[in-house]
Amino acid sequence: MYARDAGPDAPHWGELPPAEEIDVAVESFRMLADPTRLRMMWLLSGGEYDVTTLAAAVGIARPAVSQHLAKLRLTGLVTTRRDGRRALYRVRGDHVRRMLAEALGTAQHQVADLPDHD
């Protein structure tokens, strides 16, 4: 058991979250179910990117990156700030970063056949 699972902010695993929270979480997972968006989100967890730089890093066209970013913004997974004429994107905080790290850490354990952390 992790310390965060026993403290005052620990999830109450025996109680269902409110329906609205479930709906938002499902939509977030739906957005992350796309490999391109997941790659983009990983990069955006490490810093800010504009569309052109992100398109080059992920290897897809700028219009496609813009469409993905629009969806991610609508679901609240990324935020933007203006720098002159450029829009810079990044993930929306530490909760999103931890969710990505846990998902990809789980995948790494499965791919490498590593034991789970208990």
Secondary structure as UniProt FT lines:
FT   HELIX           3..5
FT   TURN            8..9
FT   TURN            13..14
FT   HELIX           19..32
FT   HELIX           35..46
FT   HELIX           51..58
FT   HELIX           62..74
FT   TURN            75..76
FT   STRAND          78..83
FT   TURN            84..85
FT   STRAND          86..91
FT   HELIX           94..112
//
